[in-house]
Amino acid sequence: MLWGLYVRKTYPYAVWFKKMLIAALFSILLGVALEYVQRYFIPGRSFDVKDIVADAVGAVTIFLLLISTGRKKPL
């Protein structure tokens, strides 16, 4: 989120929006991948679909917060 707020100052809205969408999708994919790593490669750790859902909800929530504050409204 902090990175998104910083980057918003340096790019036009359309470019920034695309970067934030990619970051959100990457975050979701990373959460899924880490659950599979835990399942198959780390002894004593378990796979949990609820963790995947929590990661996805967090990524989408931050994305929505960023885009809701991203476009400046005309006066």
C-alpha positions in Angstrom: 0.0 0.0 0.0 2.8 2.4 0.9 4.5 1.7 -2.4 1.3 2.3 -4.3 0.9 5.7 -2.6 4.5 6.6 -3.4 4.3 5.5 -7.1 1.0 7.3 -7.6 2.9 10.6 -7.5 5.3 9.6 -10.3 3.0 8.1 -13.0 -0.1 9.1 -14.9 -3.3 7.6 -13.4 -3.7 5.0 -16.2 -0.2 3.7 -15.9 -0.4 3.7 -12.1 -3.7 1.8 -12.2 -2.2 -0.9 -14.4 0.8 -1.2 -12.1 -1.4 -1.5 -9.0 -3.6 -4.1 -10.7 -0.5 -6.2 -11.6 0.8 -5.9 -8.1 -2.6 -7.1 -6.6 -2.7 -10.1 -9.0 0.9 -10.9 -8.2 0.2 -10.8 -4.5 -2.7 -13.2 -4.9 -0.6 -15.6 -7.0 2.3 -15.4 -4.5 -0.1 -16.3 -1.7 -1.3 -19.3 -3.6 2.2 -20.4 -4.5 3.4 -20.1 -0.9 0.6 -22.3 0.3 1.7 -25.0 -2.2 5.3 -24.6 -1.1 4.2 -25.2 2.5 2.2 -28.2 1.5 4.9 -30.0 -0.5 8.2 -28.7 0.7 8.1 -27.6 4.3 7.6 -30.4 6.9 5.2 -29.6 9.7 3.4 -26.8 7.7 0.0 -27.3 6.3 -1.9 -26.2 3.2 -4.9 -24.0 4.1 -7.5 -22.6 1.6 -8.5 -20.0 4.2 -5.0 -18.5 4.0 -5.3 -18.2 0.3 -8.7 -16.5 0.7 -7.3 -14.2 3.4 -4.3 -13.2 1.1 -6.6 -12.5 -1.8 -9.0 -10.5 0.3 -6.1 -8.4 1.6 -4.7 -7.8 -1.8 -8.1 -6.8 -3.3 -8.9 -4.6 -0.3 -5.7 -2.6 -0.6 -6.1 -2.4 -4.4 -9.7 -0.9 -3.9 -8.5 1.5 -1.2 -5.7 2.7 -3.5 -7.9 3.2 -6.6 -10.6 4.9 -4.5 -8.1 7.6 -3.4 -6.0 7.5 -6.6 -8.0 9.8 -9.0 -8.3 13.4 -7.9 -11.8 14.7 -8.1 -12.4 18.1 -9.9 -13.2 21.0 -7.7 
